[in-house]
Amino acid sequence: MSLDGIVTRAVVRELEACAGARIHKIHQPTGHDLVLQIRGGSVSGRLLLSANPTYPRVHWTEQTFVNPLEAPMFCMLMRKYCEGGVIEAVRQVGNERILRIDVRQRDELGDISLKTVVVELMGRHSNIILLDPRTNLIHDGIHHVTPAISSYRVVMPGTAYTAPPEQGKTDPFEALDEAAFTAALRRTAEAQHAAEEASAASSDAAPAPDKLLVAAFSGLSPLLAKEIVFRAMRLRAEAEAPESASAMWDAFRGMMEPLAAHRYEPQIVTSEPSGKSFFSVTGLSHLSGTAETFASVSVCLEAFYGDKAERDTVKQRVSDLIRFLQNERQKNEKKLAKLQETIEEARGADQYRVLGELLTTCMHTVERGDEFVETVNYYDEDQPVIRIALDPQLTPSENAQRYFKKYMKQRNSLTVVAEQMDETRKEQLYLEGLLQQLDSASLADIDEIREELVEQGYLRDRAKRGAKRRKPARPSLLCYTSSEGVPIYVGKNNTQNDFLTNKVAAPGDTWLHTKDIPGSHVVIRAAEFGDATLEEAAMLAAHFSQAKSSSLVPVDYTLVRYVKKPSGAKPGFVIYDHQKTLFITPDEQRMKELPSQIKT
């Protein structure tokens, strides 16, 4: 993974400025994350501690988080022991992905209380642990580790803290010379060979140089090891170090010397062949692609992880809603198929009317008990003789009436079925719109969508019986500023769409929506604007729609006064006229350059 011991070292260096600062507030927006609001000295901001199994990280953040109404137990414990406390030090354990934050606080009796927050950034084993440094006992961890999960260590309240196992690697920042470097590689290679022999899996092939570096030195990720090997190969090609071992040492030293002096180059490199992104605090010349540099490691980590982590959290929270809506959509598809079959059957209703009328004309030849009657079909140009099936239990008149009733029933069903099909298609569009909204939803949007499904009768209210229902909050809207300085508002779900179009927008504002495609309502909050603003608003309408990955997306625009919500219509549904259509291809870079904020 990109977040290795070297990146952790850079993060700790940046957080050393927190020494002497105070923790004012602590929040736990998700089951994996803590956000500490820190002020004092030269620092002021929010520090994110994340034990996310996919995206573990620690850095300053500008991201907006949605906190639960009731704080989790671990958050309450952190508030008890750390809120209002002073950070005494931020340390890294060796070159590992482990941070220790020492906090000094006065308890209820006025006595000094010392606590240590241990942040372990180790993939799916990541954790945030609060412990008493004097007794080494754990107060609690954001993730519990029971004996059934791990036989090596337990993370539960009241148990002794056991650090992750030592790996016995060489510190790359020690005063190494070329001989010590070569000896470390040789020892590692010999240990690996002995392990292979012991497991009867020995191989004559020499270990790959990058894997040997990872196994020999602490804090090195495979990404940095590949960079060292690449630099060594380049040095050999330039004949600056003709010997392989010498070239490897020079490349290793060339990377470690600036890092040892805390001279970091935070950057994200996007590989051109695969499109994958990687980050580091040193140059990654072995990757071919575009590189973006950052002023600090926190800004780099936020740029790399921010959207990924939020989308991952959103995906977890909306997975049940997506499954539910997909099931409802499948039910509607089956319902439409059955209704279509009914229509096909009903289109043959005239044959029953013809049979009833023919039976009426030849009724004098039919007696009760007959199973059929043959007569000339006067409605056919060829006038063939046809056989009409009869119910022997009925009189001739009752048999005729039976055919007329079938005719009337199927003819009337056409109107009913057509209405049902129209309603089902509207519901299908509504469900498609909700699925599109969930695809681009932020954490703040999910509750509004869930509440809407409860109000529409799709979901049961999860509130406890007898509990007083909380009054819905005023929806927040995403507001962009166009290149001409004009505000452009976007509704990201039906609640926001209705609020934006029916409450916020003025009659003279311009309203936009993708043509016949589920998407967001977009409003240009100005009576006058240029083509650039119209294009950017149309791009936003296309981006926040089901066609966001398409080109030449049709976007309708008209004045808000021509947009109406029919009585009884589902949330987000409107009708409009006097529209014009603009075909637009979303420009992601252009939209990223538009300033945006959440307005309430």
N, C-alpha and C positions, 0 to 999 in steps of 0.2 A: 504494500500500500504506500501511497505518497507520504502520508503522515508518519514519519519515522522519528527516531531519537534526535536527529539533527534538527528537524523542524520543531520538535518539542523544545529543544535547547533555545532556538530563536524566540519561541513564544515566551518561555520563562524569562529570557533577557528583556523582552518588552514589558512583561508584567512585574519586573523588579521595581518599577516606578510606583507600584501599588503600596509599597512599604510605608506605613504611616497613615494610609488612607483608611476611611471608615466605610463599613458595609451598611448602607442605609436601608435597603429593602432587599428581600429575597422572594423570588417567585419560582414556581415550578409549572410552566405551561404544558409540559407533556410528561409522560412517565419516564423519560430518559434525560430531560434537560432541566438545568437550574439557571436562572438569570439573577446575577448579583448587581445591584445598583451601587456603585462605588464613587465616593467623593472624598476629596482631600488632597492637599499637596498639589502636585502637578497633574493629577489625573481626575477625570470625572466622566463617567460613562457606565455602560452596562457590559458586564463580563458574562459570557456564555460558557457554562460548563456542561458539556454534552457527553453522556454515556450511551449515545445511540449506537446500536450494534453494527450499523452499516456506515454511519458517518460520525464517529467519535471525534471530538475536537474541543479546544479551548481557545477563545479569542474575544477581543472586544467586538461588539456588534451594534449596528444601527437598525437591525431588523425589529419589526413590530410583532409582539407575541400576544396571543389571546390566552388569558389565564382562566382556569376553571373557577366557578363560583365558590367552591369549597376547596381550600388548599389541601393537597395530599398530606399524609402523616409525616413523610420525610421532610417536606417543606416546612411543616409546623416545627419539627425538631430543629431544623437548620435555623429557623427564626429564633427559637428559644436560646440557642447556644451561640449564634454568630451574628444575628441582626444587631446593629449598633456597635459591633466589635471593631477593633482596629487590626488591620492586616500587618503582621510583624515581618513576614518574609514569604517569598514564593520561591520554591526550590525544585530542582529536578533530581530524581534519584538516578545517580550514575548518568548514563546516556540513554536510559530507557524512556519509554513513553509514559512516565509516571510523574505527576506533579504533587507537591505537598504545599498547602497554603496554611500557614500558621496564623491563628486568630486569637487575639486577647480581648476579653470582655469582662465586665463586672456583672456578677449575678445579682439575684434579688436581695441578697444580704450585703451587697457592696464589696464582696470578695473578688479578687482577680481569678478569672476562669480562663484556662488555656485550652484551646481545641485545635485539631489539625484536620483539614479537609484533604483527603487523598483522592486524586483524580487519576484513574487508570485508563489510558486510551489504547485498548488492546482488542480491537475488533469486537467480536461477539461476546468477549469476556470483559468488556469495558464496564467500569463502575465508578460511582462517586461514594466515598465512605467517610463518615464523620467519626473520629475517634479521640480518645483522651490520651494525649502524648505521655502523660506521667505513668498511667497504668497500662497503656497499649491496648485498652479494651475498646471495642466498637460500640458506639451509640446506635448506629444504624447505617445501612447502605441503601442507595436508591434502587439497587437490585440485590435481592437476597440470594445467597449461594448456600444451599443445604448440603449435608453429607451425601444425600442421594445424587446431587449434581456433581460434586467434586470431592474426591477422597483426600486431596492435598490440603485444601483450606476451606474454612467455613466463613461466610460473611453474614452474620446474624447478630442482633443486639445482645450485648453481654459477652460475646466471645472475643478471644484474643486475636489481634490483627496479625495475619501472616502475609508477608509480602509475596508477590509472584516469584517463582523460582529463579535463582541466578542462572545466567547462561554461560558464565565463565569466559566471556570474550575479552579481547584486549581493547583498552580505551584508545580510540584513534587520536585523542588530543593530548596523550602523554608525550613526553619529550622523546619521540621515536627517531632513530636514525635508520639508514637503509638496512643495516644489518638486523636491527630489531624487527623492522617491518618484514623482511624476508623470513626471519625466524618464526614470526607469528603465523605467516602463511604456511610454512613448512610444518609446524606443529599441528595446525588445523588439518592439513592434508593427511598427515600421518594418523591423526585421530579418526578421521573419516574412513581411511583405508582399514584401520583396525576394527572399526565398527562394522564395516562391510564383511570382513573376514569372519567376525563372530556371528554374523547373521547368515553366513553361507551365501552372500550375495555379492561377492567380490567381483571387481571388474578391472580389466587392464587399462581402461580409458582414464585419462587424467581428469580430475574435476574441472568444471568450467571455471575460468578465472573470476567471473562476477559472483558465482555461488560461493567460491572460496573466500572472497572478500566479505560477503555477508556473514558467513560462518565464523570468520576470524575477528571481526571488529564490531563492537557494540554501536548501536545507533544507525548503522548503515542499512538502508533499504535496498532491495534489488534494483530500484530505479537509479540510485546514486552509484551502486556498484557497476552497473552497465555504463554509466557516464564516465567513471574512472577508467574502465577497460577501453572505451572509445577514445578517450584522450591519450591513453598509452599507445594505442595503435596509430593514432595520428602523429605522436612524437616519433615513433619508430619510422613511419613513412617519411617524416621530415629529416630523418637521420640525426636527430639531436640526441637520441639515446639508442644506440644500435642494439644493445642487449635487452632482451625481454624484461628481465627482472628490474633493470635500471629504469626502463621506460615506465613500468608500473609504479615504481616508487616515486618517480618525478610527477606522474599524474596524480597519485595519491596525495603527495605533499602539496602540489599546486591547488588542490581542492581544500585541504584541511587547514592550511595556514590562514587564509582569510576568514574561514569559519571559526577558527580558534580565537581570532581577534574580534569576533562578533561583527564581521563585515558580511552582511547578508544581501542577497539579491532575490527577493521574493518575486516569483513569476509563475504564470500559467502558460503551458505550451499545449496547443491543440494540434495533434498529429494529423497531417493531411490525408494519408491513406485510410485511416480508420475513423477519424473524427473524434477520437477519444481525447480527453484532456488530462494533463498531469500538472502537478504543482511542486515547487521546491523552493529552497532558499539559496540556491546556487544555479548557475547556468546549466541548461540541459542541451548541450550541443549535439548529442547523439540522436535527438528527436528531430525529424524533419517536419516543420509546420510553423504556424504563427505563434509568436511569443508575446505575452502581455506582462509588463512589469508593474509592480505596485510599490507604494511608498512604505508600507509596513507589512509584516507577516499577517496581522489580523485582517487587514483589508484584502489581502490575497486569499486567506482562508474563507472569509465571508463571501467573496466573489465566487469561489469554487464550490463551497458547500451550501451557501444560503438557500438558493432555489431548490437544489437537489433534496436537502433535508426537509424543507417545507413540503415539497411535492410528495415525498415519501410519507410524511406524517399525515398529509391530507388523504393520500391513497389508503392508508390504514383506517382512517376515520370514516371514509365514505364507502369502503368496500361493501358494507351491508346494504347501503342505499343503492349502490350500482347493481348489486345482485337482484335486489327487490325490483328496481325499475326495469332491468332486463327481463325478469320473469313476467312482469306486467306487460311488457311489449310483446313477448312471445305469446301470451294469452290473447292479446288483441289480434295478432297475426292469425292465430287459429280461428278466432271469432270471425274475422273478415273472410276467411276462406269458407267457413260454413254459411255465412250470410250470402256469399256469392253463389254457393250451390243452391241455396233457397231461391235466389233470383232466377237462376237458370231454370229451375223447376217451374217457377211461377210464370215464366214467359210462355209456357205451353198451356196456360189456363184456357185459351180460346177453344182448344180441342174439346174440353168438357162442356162448354156452352153449345158447340155444334152437336155433340152427341145427345145433349138434353133436348135440343130442338128437333133433331131427327127422330128421337124416340117419341116425342110428342106427336109428330105427324103420322107415325105408324102405330100409335097406341092401340087402335082398334084391332090390330093383328096380334097383340100380345096378351097373354093370359098369366095370371099369378102362378108361380111355380116354374115359369120358363127360365132357363139359364142364359139364354141369349136370343137375339133377334137379328135377322139379316134385312138390310134395307139399302136403298140407293142413296149415296152421299150427293145430295143436290148442290153442296157447296164446292164440290170439286168439278173442274171443267170436264174431266173424263167421265164423271158420274159413275164411279165404280160401286160395286155392291160391297158393303162392309158389314162386319159382325159386331154388334154392341153387346157387351157383357151385362148381365142382369143379376140382381140378388133375388133368388127364388122366394125369399121370405117376404119380399115387398110387392106391393101392387104396381102395375105399370106406371101410374101417376107418381107413386113414391120413388120409383127408380129414376124417373125423369127429374124429379126434384133433387134427388141425390147428386146427379151430375151438375145441376145448376148451383147447388150449394158448394160443390168443389170448385166450380168456376169462380164464384163470388169470394170464397175464402182465399184462393191463390191470387186473385186480382187485388184484393184489399191488402194482402201481405206484401205486395210490391211496394206500396207506399210506406208501410211500417218498416220493412227491411231497409229501404233506401234511407229512411231517417236514422235507423240504427247504424248503418254503414257510415253515414256522415258523422254521427257522434263518435263512433269508434275511430275514424280517421283523425278527427280533431284531438281525441285523447292520445292517439299515437303521436301526433305532432307535439303535443304537450309533454309526453314522456321523452321524446327525442330531445326537446329543448332542455329538460331537466338533466339528461345525461350529458349534454353539451356543457351545461353550466357546471356540473360536477367535475368535468374534465379540466376546466380552467379555474375552479374555485380555490379561494384561499381559506385558511383556517377560520377567518371571521365570517365567511359566507356559508359554511356548512350548517350551522344551527338555524339560519334563516330558511334554508332549503328544507331541512328536516321539519321545522315548524309549519312550513307551507303544506307539506305532505300530511301532517296531522290535521290541519284545518280542512284540507280537501277530502279527508276521510280515507286516505290510503294507508296511513299508519296510526297505531294507537298511541295515545299520549303516554309518555314514559313518566310523567309526574305522578307522585304518590296520590292515592285516592284521598280526597278531602283536603289536599294541600291547596293553598291559595295560588291561583294562576298568576304568574308574573306578567306584568304589562309589557308588551313587545317594545323594545327600544327603537328609537328612530334609526332607520337604516343609514349606514355609512356608504358614501359613494366614492368611487375612484375618479379623480379629476386630473386630467392632463392639461398642460399648457402648450398650445401650438407654437410653431416657429414664429408666428405673428403676434404671440402674446395673448391669444384668445383661449378662454377656458373651454375644455371639452370634457363632458361628464359621461361616464360609462356605468351602466347597471349590469352587475355580474350574475344576478339571479332574478327571478320573477318579482320578489318583494322589492328589490332595488329598482327594477324596471318600472313597476307601477308607481313607486314613489317618485322616481325621476321624471317620468312623462306626465303624470297627473298632478303632482304637487310642486315639484321644483321648477320645471321648465315653464317659461313664459310663452304666450301664444305666438310671439314673433320669433322665437328661437327656431333653429333648424334641427329636425329629428331625422336620424338615419337608422337603417336596419337592412341586413342582407335580404335580398329578394327571394322569397319562398324557401329560405334556409334558416333553421333554428339559430338564434344568436341573441346578442345583447342589444338593448336600446342605447343609442348614443345621441347626445344632445350637444349642439354647439350653442353655448350661452352668450350669444351676441346677435344683434340684428344685422350687422355688417362685418364682413370678413373677406379675405382673399381666397384665391384658388388653392394656395398652400394649406390653409386651415381646412378647407373642404376635403382635400386629398388625404390629409392626416386623419381626419375624423372618419373618412370612409375606410382607411386602412385599419383603424381601431375596430370599426364595426365588423370588418372581415376577419380580423385577428380573433376577436371574441365571438366566433361563430363556428359552426360545424365545418366551414370551408376554409379554416385558417391556413391549411397547408396547400391550398389551391391557388391558381393564378387567374387573373381576370374575373374576380368575384363580382357578381352584380349586387350593387348596393343602392337601395332606394333612399331618396331624401325628399323631405317636404317640410312645410312649416308645422309647428306643434298644433296650431289651431285646426289643422286638417286631420289630426290623429284622434280617434275616438275609441273608447272601451265599451263594447256592447254590454247591455245589462245581462248579468248572470254569466258572463264569460269567465273562463279560467284565468288565474293570475298570469300577468304578462302578455295576455292576448289583446291585440288592438286591431282596428281597421283604419285605413287611411286612404286619401285620394290626393289629387293635384301633385303627384309625385313625379320626379325625374329619376332616371337610373344612370349610375356611374359604374363603370367597370374598372376595378382596381386590383393590383397585385400587391399584397402586404410586403413592405420593406422593413424587416426586423430591425436592422441597424437604425433606420430613421426613427422608428417608434421608440427604441431604447434611448435615443437622444432627447426625447420629449420629457421635460420634468413632470413628475407625477406625485400626488399625495392623496391621502384618505381624508375626505371631508365629511363631517357629521352635521 
